[in-house]
Every structure is written in C-alpha cells, then in structure tokens.
C-alpha cells in the first residue's frame, strides 16, 4: 500500500524488485522469506582483496564491480562472487564494490556447502569466473546492467550509433535488448502505464522506447525508479542521450549506469563540453569518473593527430575508442558491444626478432577462419607486425613484405651503422623508414584495429604502453635492441626494446579488461635451444668432409652477427632474461601458440617463409580451441588497408 506522499514509481519499483528476486531464489531452491537478503547502497565495499573469506554473494538486483590488479568486471543479477575463495578457505582475491544500488543474497561457508550437496548442478553455475558457459541455464540472464551513450555534439549521428550498438548486442548475446531514447519531444508514454504498447520493435531484434525528459527525470529520484522498471526482462539497457539532454539528466543516468560512453568530435567546442561534464562530476562526491569512456567521432577519413593527448591532458579522461564514418564504423561498434558483454578477444604478439615473423602465419589462419581480435598488443617484433595489421593490411600483404628480404646480404638495407657507436651500433632509422613506406605517417587514431605498442623506459626500466602518437615512432622505440640499436628518444623520454620489460604483453590486454586472450610466444625456451644445439651438431657432422674451416674462421673474425660473436652473445643474454617473464605471461592467456624451430638465428630474416609456415602450423593445430574461444567472430570488412602505399 502506498504511503501518503510516496511516489507511485517507488511502489512499482519495490514490487518489481520483490517479484524478480523471489523468482530467482525459487529457481535456486531457496525460500525468499528465509534468505539473508540485504540492500546495499552504491559505493559500498562488500569486501577487500586479501581479507579473510567468510561468505559468497549472489546479485539479485543492481550491479557490482569486481576488481583485481587493474582489471574490472561488472557483475549483474544472476552473477555470484566469492564462492571460490569460500570453498577453498582462502582470502578473497578480488575487491568487490557496489556500483548501483543493489540487492544481494549472502551465503556463509556452511550454507553454501549444504546447498551444493543438495543441488550439485549449481556447481557449474557458481563457476562463472572460469570463462565457460553457465551449466545452470535455468538462471535468467535479464538485468545485466544499464549503459549510457551520450552525445556532446548535435553534429554526431548518435542515435544511429546507439541503434547499431543495440543491434550488435542483440547479435552477440541473442538476448532481449532495450534502447531508451531520451528526448525533449512530446511522447505518449507515461510512467504509470504499461510499457508494452509503447515499445517499438525493429528488424534488428531490439526494442526502442522514447521517454520525454521532464523536470521529474532531471535527478536521480526520477531516473532510478525508471531504470529499475525498465531493466527487468532485458539483458542490456542502452540509454541514449542526445546533445539536447540536460547535464543534470546525464549525471543522474551516470549515477545509475555501470558504464558511460560519451561521444564527441575532435573540436574545441566538444572538448569544452567534456570539460564542463568532468568538472561537474569532480564536484559531486561518490561519482566514479572512471566510468566515463570518451569515444571520438570522426566524420571523415581526414587524420586528426594527437587528439588523444589533447583530450587526456585537458580532461584527465583517456580516449577509449575512435569511431570513423567509414566502412569500419560498424566493426568498431561491434567491438564496443563485445566489450560490453565481456567477450573481447585479444591477441598478444611476443618479441623474438626474426622468429617473430611467425606472427604473420598465425594472423593468416585467423583471417581465413573469420576470427577478428578486438585489440592487438605487441612487443618488439610483435609490435612491428601488430602495427601493419592494425593499419588494415592483411596477412598476404605482410607475407609479401617479409619475403622482400631474400638473402642475408639484403639485410644491409635495414642496417645503418653508426661511426661512433657509443650508445649502439645501429640507428634503426632505416627499419623505421621501411615501416613508414607501408603504413605512412599513421597515428594510433588512424588504425583500423586497436593496437597497443610496448617499449621500455631506459631511465626507470618501466613498461611504456603507447596508445597515441605516430605508430612508426612507437614501433621504432619498441624494436631498439639495447647494445645493438641506439635508444630512441620521444617527447624527452628515452626508450629501448619492449621485450626488456614485457616480452609477451598479455598483462596489457588483461588490464584493459579483455577476457579472452590468445598469446603467440616465439621466444625460444632452454629445451628449444638444446634441440638447436643438437641439430647444429648433426649438420656439422654431416658436413665434416667439406672444406669450410677457413671461411668459418673468416666469418667469425669479421662478422659481428656470426654465431658466438658480440651481437649473438647480447641476444642470447636477452633471451635468457625474457624466457621466465614470457612463460609467466603465458599463464594469463587462454591459448598459447608456440611456433618454435631449432633452425635459424635471431637475424635470420632471409628465411621468412619458414617462420611464417611455423606460425600457420601452430595456429592450425590449435584452431578448434581458438574458434571455441572466439565464439562469435566479428563479421564485415576488416582487411581494407588505410590509403597508404605498400612498399614495392
């Protein structure tokens, strides 16, 4: 019964919350009246990492954030957290914070064990963090959280982008999706009416509801009950707010949404609007500004360089993604959808010098099977390959470029020796120019696929992840092998090879929230090196009758790249450091490909075809697992390169 003065929305929201959580508990075999259910306000910390575990929790309504080592995962109704820690009798390994006003069911250790004994089929459902489908399919998926898509400029086709995002979410999840279009125009929908006759269902498989922004929807007291009512029955709720929606309404929506994408153009006017929004958020305690994800919209293919640094320095909010009005707009929106559903696929490419050419073979197999990673992270040679693929060139073009070096003698075109080698013997500028003949002056904002380039700061030996600026310059820093290549200075900071700090950048993807990772590790292990030694001995024994001793002696005397000479010793020493780091990184990947060979040395670029074949073989051997991990690959155009010349 409604108390005098109590808004009608509050009564409806409470009734729907009670009905929803009662149905969920009955499916779990728990009596609603006897379950330890509590309301938790937004911002409440359920437990901290490394605290003693005593209970697990089931989300009945609202949303929570699970964070561990920079990785954040959003939990919605039907998700369970803390069960592994409780059953394993160990400390909590994650920090859980309430991001929306939530209703949680708390289960102590004894109650959880008793429940699993009575209902053993729940074990598969409770294992939600294993990245496997839920075995307990009776739990409903509706109510996974609300997403805000707001525009700061009337010149952006934000409604069309919101519709494409909803369509991609529908394809990716197969679940009901609702697009709530906030408008100032007259609509016939009233808050106390049934929603059914006002929902517009389209061919894309999602529903749309137009809601007029009135005075009662300008604050959280009006937004929260509306979202509570609409969220039931839908896997995802996308709230679209155009540039005409008041900032008070945007902030109220942000306060109730688990994620907020803000669309803006790279113009001073839009930057000023974003500054106003961020300034307003700073003045409000309890608002998590990290949920703001700026999306920069480009109306054409004209390059707008340094926009990332410009926006980040002015607002403190790093650019999350770029949306260009071209053939790749739909592919980029589908990446956002996969991020929203926690199904992003990442590809980590290791260092490894010439052996890193195996990355090309892996990429070719992925392309042939329609598997499109959502983000690529590369270190050293992996960064070189990632930059070319990120700019839209396919595996066949990359193979053609790699095969241009047909003999060791042609390597001279990539070596620019320094007359006074006080900091290195090779400048690396020729390698950079060769890359620029392929990708031109492309910046990170120009790439077709999102990429991350890893280098090492020489002063602090910290890992540097390049996300903006000129791609070729970042790659130049990532491939600067210390002792061989001269360090690279960018913006008054000196960098060397990325393989020093992170030879296999799996953590780079994990920290971005990528949940499914394929790692390609071309760094030889001690076992591979022992196999190579045995192989070389067999070759030497077979050629024992051939008169080569003088030539071998002369080669070692004058060639610094010969086996056992200075450069070879440097590279072997680096590999010795990288082996343990790379193997540790492999533990964070879902699939690890190891295209190793007992033949060839680190500078064996003349045998590119051999390494590409090894990469293809490793990918084909694990193709079934890769397809299972990818689940729903992104379709559509993904291989058309930028309008730049390929090196002839």
C-alpha positions, 0 to 999 in steps of 0.5 A: 500500500502506498504511503501518503506522499510516496511516489507511485514509481517507488511502489512499482519499483519495490514490487518489481524488485520483490517479484524478480528476486523471489523468482530467482531464489525459487529457481535456486531452491531457496525460500525468499522469506528465509534468505539473508537478503540485504540492500546495499547502497552504491559505493559500498565495499562488500569486501577487500582483496586479501581479507579473510573469506567468510561468505559468497554473494549472489546479485539479485538486483543492481550491479557490482564491480569486481576488481583485481590488479587493474582489471574490472568486471561488472557483475549483474543479477544472476552473477555470484562472487566469492564462492571460490575463495569460500570453498577453498578457505582462502582470502578473497582475491578480488575487491568487490564494490557496489556500483548501483544500488543493489540487492544481494543474497549472502551465503556463509561457508556452511550454507553454501556447502549444504546447498551444493550437496543438495543441488550439485548442478549449481556447481557449474553455475557458481563457476562463472569466473572460469570463462565457460558457459553457465551449466545452470541455464535455468538462471535468467540472464535479464538485468545485466546492467544499464549503459549510457551513450551520450552525445556532446555534439548535435553534429554526431549521428548518435542515435544511429550509433546507439541503434547499431550498438543495440543491434550488435548486442542483440547479435552477440548475446541473442538476448532481449535488448532495450534502447531508451531514447531520451528526448525533449519531444512530446511522447505518449508514454507515461510512467504509470502505464504499461510499457508494452504498447509503447515499445517499438520493435525493429528488424534488428531484434531490439526494442526502442522506447522514447521517454520525454525528459521532464523536470521529474527525470532531471535527478536521480529520484526520477531516473532510478525508479525508471531504470529499475522498471525498465531493466527487468526482462532485458539483458542490456539497457542502452540509454541514449542521450542526445546533445539536447539532454540536460547535464543534470539528466546525464549525471543522474543516468551516470549515477545509475549506469555501470558504464558511460560512453560519451561521444564527441568530435575532435573540436574545441567546442566538444572538448569544452563540453567534456570539460564542463561534464568532468568538472561537474562530476569532480564536484559531486562526491561518490561519482566514479569518473572512471566510468566515463569512456570518451569515444571520438567521432570522426566524420571523415577519413581526414587524420586528426593527430594527437587528439588523444593527448589533447583530450587526456591532458585537458580532461584527465579522461583517456580516449577509449575508442575512435569511431570513423564514418567509414566502412569500419564504423560498424566493426568498431561498434561491434567491438564496443558491444563485445566489450560490453558483454565481456567477450573481447578477444585479444591477441598478444604478439611476443618479441623474438626478432626474426622468429617473430615473423611467425606472427604473420602465419598465425594472423593468416589462419585467423583471417581465413577462419573469420576470427577478428581480435578486438585489440592487438598488443605487441612487443618488439617484433610483435609490435612491428607486425601488430602495427601493419595489421592494425593499419588494415593490411592483411596477412598476404600483404605482410607475407609479401613484405617479409619475403622482400628480404631474400638473402642475408646480404639484403639485410644491409638495407635495414642496417645503418651503422653508426661511426661512433657507436657509443650508445649502439651500433645501429640507428634503426632509422632505416627499419623505421623508414621501411615501416613508414613506406607501408603504413605512412605517417599513421597515428594510433587514431588512424588504425583500423584495429586497436593496437597497443605498442610496448617499449621500455623506459631506459631511465626507470626500466618501466613498461611504456604502453603507447596508445597515441602518437605516430605508430612508426615512432612507437614501433621504432622505440619498441624494436631498439635492441639495447647494445645493438640499436641506439635508444630512441628518444620521444617527447624527452623520454628515452626508450629501448626494446619492449621485450626488456620489460614485457616480452609477451604483453598479455598483462596489457590486454588483461588490464584493459579488461579483455577476457579472452586472450590468445598469446603467440610466444616465439621466444625460444625456451632452454629445451628449444635451444638444446634441440638447436644445439643438437641439430647444429651438431648433426649438420656439422657432422654431416658436413665434416668432409667439406672444406669450410674451416677457413671461411668459418674462421673468416666469418667469425673474425669479421662478422659481428652477427656470426654465431658466438660473436658480440651481437649473438652473445647480447641476444642470447643474454636477452633471451635468457632474461625474457624466457621466465617473464614470457612463460609467466605471461603465458599463464594469463592467456587462454591459448598459447601458440608456440611456433618454435624451430631449432633452425635459424638465428635471431637475424635470420630474416632471409628465411621468412617463409619458414617462420611464417609456415611455423606460425600457420602450423601452430595456429592450425593445430590449435584452431578448434580451441581458438574458434571455441574461444572466439565464439562469435567472430566479428563479421564485415570488412576488416582487411581494407588497408588505410590509403597508404602505399605498400612498399614495392 
